[in-house]
């Protein structure tokens, strides 16, 4: 299977292009990154994650966070080989460059779509969406998702780790 045909990456595309749920892009992207290149922060999958994080920060007017994320994403995705196949590579890098310019100038958030070219990838996205319908989230929730989600499992894990360290 081509790495970008993986269900996690298909979900990433759907969350990015159709739901504008960049936090969820980060989540599924991180799950996939842990499978293919755990702890390798220079891997192109880390670039895809940083692109979504940049969008999340930009939407929340966290311009410094967005800028850092977009710069790192562009560095990793500029020559990512198989990890950008099926996308219009020139358009992808142009979008990242324009995003860097926009957050540097502190312009209002403007969503964009990932520039898909591959008919196979477009078809895989369409099939996944048909088989897994999802609800639309309101903009307030999308903007503040990291604060509004259930974090009890994360808090429990941190408490367990603290107890082990004592």
Secondary structure, DSSP 4 states (H G I P E B T S, - for coil): --GGGSHHHHHHHHIIIII--HHHHHHHHHHHHHHHHTT-TTSHHHHHHHHHHHHHHHHTT-HHHHHHHHHHHHHHHTT-GGGGTTB-HHHHHHHHHHHHHHHHTTPPP------B--HHHHHHHHHHHHHS--PPPPHHHHHTHHHHS--HHHHHHHHHHHHHH-
